[in-house]
Amino acid sequence: MAGVIQQGPRARGPLVVQTQTPVVVTIDGPAGTGKSSVARALAERLGLDFLDTGAMYRAAALVSIERNIDFRREPDRLVREVIAADVRFDWSRKPPHVLIWGRSVSDRIRSDDVERIVSPVSSIPDLREHMVEKQREIGRQHKRLVTEGRDQGSVVFPTAAVKFYLDARPEVRAARRAAQLRELGENVLDREILAEILSRDSSDSSRRMGPLVRPADSEVVDTSDLSFDAVVDLLEDKVRARVAAL
């Protein structure tokens, strides 16, 4: 599912909403399920804004790297630096670019050094509290939104109109992530990426604040054997049907 995103032939124009109620679509799931790419394409199909919350935590991890902060020993210092960096999005870009200190880091945060530490960084309670509030503020400003992450339907937007939980077999997720890193010019081994993904699954699922869980009212979609377009088509159909019933 990695690669260039194209609007599929089934696109039917912006979503028509007959109510003033905000329409938030959450897409949660573990690493490597295609959440970001699918959410971005789905938002474009439906004419909604796109929020990549994973990029926000990756940006925080990059702050740790750039400021040479040992986040395990100095979590409070990292939180202060992240607040000072003012992690936000440039909504004039498509997809929106994530910024720290006013500069775009959307490409840099996909590197392997960021990938290795993003899970423990995102487990820092005060950091998560800060990011959750930022995400809710974005939701108040962008009332037609597709948002992806690990706690969007469970914690950040518990009353979202539509909730999905994307999943895939670990070896499939590892292969996808390895392909992404190779596109960035990095030399990686699938087995090493698989080990990192399994470790991140365990870390994300066991953290005290905002753990990775499947919201009880979400619909599970296994992307292991589905093409990218098939996943986006499926979610698009379900969102349109659900919103039409509001």
Wavefront OBJ file of the C-alpha trace (Angstrom):
o trace
v 0.000 0.000 0.000
v 3.015 2.338 0.031
v 3.581 4.677 -2.873
v 1.972 7.562 -4.697
v -1.613 8.249 -3.728
v -4.029 8.663 -6.597
v -7.699 9.445 -6.449
v -9.455 6.281 -7.561
v -12.077 6.056 -10.278
v -14.861 5.637 -7.714
v -14.398 9.115 -6.234
v -17.790 10.837 -6.134
v -17.035 14.338 -5.006
v -17.115 15.971 -1.564
v -19.220 14.480 1.181
v -22.601 16.200 1.481
v -23.542 16.767 5.108
v -27.134 17.703 5.858
v -26.503 18.622 9.480
v -24.425 21.147 11.405
v -23.050 18.335 13.557
v -19.259 18.004 13.166
v -18.233 14.968 11.120
v -15.068 13.346 12.471
v -13.802 10.059 11.034
v -11.178 8.309 13.173
v -8.760 5.684 11.871
v -6.768 3.890 14.550
v -4.443 0.906 14.389
v -0.868 -0.305 14.831
v 2.154 0.715 12.775
v 2.319 -0.381 9.159
v -1.391 -0.786 8.472
v -1.468 2.115 6.031
v -3.386 4.476 8.316
v -1.727 7.689 7.187
v -1.940 6.989 3.462
v -5.507 5.717 3.691
v -6.661 8.603 5.886
v -5.069 11.134 3.556
v -6.690 9.634 0.465
v -10.047 9.214 2.199
v -10.043 12.847 3.307
v -9.318 13.926 -0.257
v -12.090 11.735 -1.644
v -14.620 13.142 0.824
v -13.464 16.758 0.781
v -12.561 16.671 4.491
v -9.465 17.908 6.318
v -6.751 15.379 7.230
v -5.013 15.124 10.604
v -1.939 12.900 10.903
v -1.477 12.646 14.672
v 1.368 10.181 14.278
v 3.321 12.968 12.589
v 2.911 15.062 15.725
v 4.547 12.410 17.907
v 7.239 11.848 15.289
v 7.917 15.580 15.381
v 8.320 15.338 19.158
v 10.792 12.484 18.673
v 12.718 14.650 16.213
v 12.856 17.432 18.794
v 14.511 14.939 21.140
v 17.079 14.069 18.464
v 17.808 17.623 17.369
v 18.095 18.976 20.913
v 20.103 15.934 22.058
v 17.661 15.243 24.899
v 17.702 11.912 26.713
v 13.918 11.648 26.918
v 14.084 8.743 29.399
v 16.104 10.750 31.906
v 14.729 14.195 31.087
v 11.101 13.773 29.986
v 10.118 17.132 31.480
v 12.814 18.896 29.486
v 11.601 17.240 26.302
v 8.018 18.311 26.965
v 9.168 21.897 27.481
v 11.114 21.811 24.214
v 8.165 20.320 22.326
v 5.897 23.052 23.660
v 8.487 25.647 22.585
v 8.721 24.010 19.140
v 4.963 24.597 18.699
v 4.168 21.412 16.774
v 1.477 22.353 14.278
v 0.393 21.952 10.678
v 0.585 24.086 7.558
v -2.983 23.574 6.338
v -2.252 25.387 3.064
v -0.283 22.323 1.898
v -1.833 19.095 0.672
v -1.327 16.978 2.614
v -0.711 19.354 5.525
v 2.951 19.613 6.505
v 3.916 19.195 10.148
v 6.054 22.033 11.475
v 8.425 22.513 14.400
v 9.823 25.976 15.068
v 7.979 27.046 11.945
v 9.780 24.734 9.511
v 8.417 21.678 7.730
v 9.776 18.313 8.905
v 7.263 16.076 7.110
v 9.979 14.172 5.233
v 12.563 14.090 8.033
v 10.222 12.464 10.562
v 9.874 9.340 8.407
v 13.514 8.366 8.931
v 14.574 5.273 10.854
v 16.167 7.174 13.761
v 12.802 8.805 14.457
v 10.970 5.500 14.004
v 13.134 3.816 16.635
v 12.215 6.213 19.438
v 8.742 7.497 18.585
v 6.922 4.867 20.641
v 8.728 5.521 23.963
v 8.624 9.258 23.342
v 4.872 9.124 22.734
v 4.454 7.185 25.989
v 5.484 10.199 28.114
v 2.238 11.099 29.934
v 2.695 14.895 29.955
v 3.601 14.852 26.269
v 0.488 12.860 25.387
v -1.656 15.212 27.442
v -0.218 18.167 25.533
v -0.717 16.494 22.143
v -4.265 15.339 22.900
v -5.294 18.890 23.728
v -3.665 20.148 20.524
v -5.564 17.513 18.542
v -8.866 18.409 20.162
v -8.242 22.064 19.377
v -7.648 21.095 15.745
v -10.948 19.225 15.869
v -12.696 22.372 17.108
v -11.189 24.383 14.263
v -11.662 21.744 11.534
v -15.115 20.286 12.061
v -15.001 18.050 8.961
v -11.999 15.840 9.656
v -10.388 12.474 8.986
v -7.879 11.788 11.746
v -5.538 8.843 12.216
v -3.477 7.553 15.111
v -3.641 5.096 17.972
v -6.072 6.736 20.373
v -8.269 8.874 18.146
v -11.521 6.976 18.547
v -10.840 5.865 22.112
v -9.460 9.024 23.762
v -9.240 12.109 21.560
v -12.574 11.950 19.709
v -14.699 9.382 21.583
v -17.931 10.729 20.042
v -16.661 10.659 16.438
v -19.330 9.968 13.822
v -17.402 7.091 12.211
v -14.594 4.979 13.663
v -12.311 2.482 11.958
v -9.559 0.239 13.285
v -7.094 -0.819 10.599
v -5.026 -3.936 11.152
v -2.733 -6.263 9.181
v -0.503 -9.246 9.828
v 2.822 -8.206 11.408
v 4.942 -9.527 8.536
v 2.861 -7.530 6.047
v 3.238 -4.382 8.112
v 6.996 -4.919 8.376
v 7.348 -5.313 4.608
v 5.417 -2.090 4.026
v 7.519 -0.149 6.492
v 10.757 -1.522 5.040
v 9.626 -0.451 1.566
v 8.943 3.086 2.839
v 12.399 3.323 4.388
v 14.076 2.043 1.227
v 12.266 4.749 -0.735
v 13.989 7.211 1.615
v 17.350 5.648 0.725
v 17.834 3.681 3.940
v 19.323 0.177 3.987
v 17.077 -1.967 6.194
v 16.248 -5.633 6.709
v 12.657 -6.860 6.887
v 13.380 -9.040 9.924
v 14.772 -6.082 11.850
v 11.770 -3.964 10.973
v 9.485 -6.824 12.032
v 11.192 -6.967 15.425
v 10.789 -3.195 15.816
v 7.102 -3.369 14.878
v 6.402 -6.166 17.359
v 8.220 -4.219 20.050
v 6.254 -1.086 19.212
v 2.969 -3.013 19.273
v 3.771 -4.158 22.790
v 4.839 -0.690 23.921
v 1.877 1.108 22.360
v -0.633 -1.378 23.773
v 0.745 -1.389 27.322
v 1.401 2.298 27.966
v -0.603 3.813 30.793
v -1.951 6.863 28.964
v -3.628 6.644 25.556
v -2.799 2.997 24.834
v -3.441 1.427 21.454
v -6.859 -0.190 21.772
v -9.694 -0.967 19.408
v -12.612 1.306 20.241
v -15.650 -0.849 21.005
v -17.772 1.045 18.479
v -15.186 0.932 15.665
v -15.219 -1.254 12.583
v -12.166 -3.450 12.054
v -10.657 -3.540 8.567
v -7.815 -6.003 7.892
v -5.688 -4.511 5.116
v -3.304 -7.482 4.780
v -4.703 -8.761 1.484
v -6.389 -5.623 0.182
v -4.991 -3.165 -2.319
v -4.669 0.456 -1.325
v -7.594 1.517 -3.536
v -9.753 -1.313 -2.197
v -9.235 -0.121 1.377
v -10.027 3.496 0.513
v -13.099 2.439 -1.520
v -14.379 0.356 1.391
v -13.962 3.137 3.939
v -15.424 5.725 1.593
v -18.572 3.652 1.064
v -19.010 3.128 4.796
v -18.500 6.794 5.676
v -20.981 7.985 3.042
v -23.576 5.462 4.230
v -23.092 6.368 7.886
v -23.210 10.134 7.333
v -26.309 9.804 5.140
v -28.052 8.193 8.105
v -27.262 11.053 10.511
l 1 2 3 4 5 6 7 8 9 10 11 12 13 14 15 16 17 18 19 20 21 22 23 24 25 26 27 28 29 30 31 32 33 34 35 36 37 38 39 40 41 42 43 44 45 46 47 48 49 50 51 52 53 54 55 56 57 58 59 60 61 62 63 64 65 66 67 68 69 70 71 72 73 74 75 76 77 78 79 80 81 82 83 84 85 86 87 88 89 90 91 92 93 94 95 96 97 98 99 100 101 102 103 104 105 106 107 108 109 110 111 112 113 114 115 116 117 118 119 120 121 122 123 124 125 126 127 128 129 130 131 132 133 134 135 136 137 138 139 140 141 142 143 144 145 146 147 148 149 150 151 152 153 154 155 156 157 158 159 160 161 162 163 164 165 166 167 168 169 170 171 172 173 174 175 176 177 178 179 180 181 182 183 184 185 186 187 188 189 190 191 192 193 194 195 196 197 198 199 200 201 202 203 204 205 206 207 208 209 210 211 212 213 214 215 216 217 218 219 220 221 222 223 224 225 226 227 228 229 230 231 232 233 234 235 236 237 238 239 240 241 242 243 244 245 246
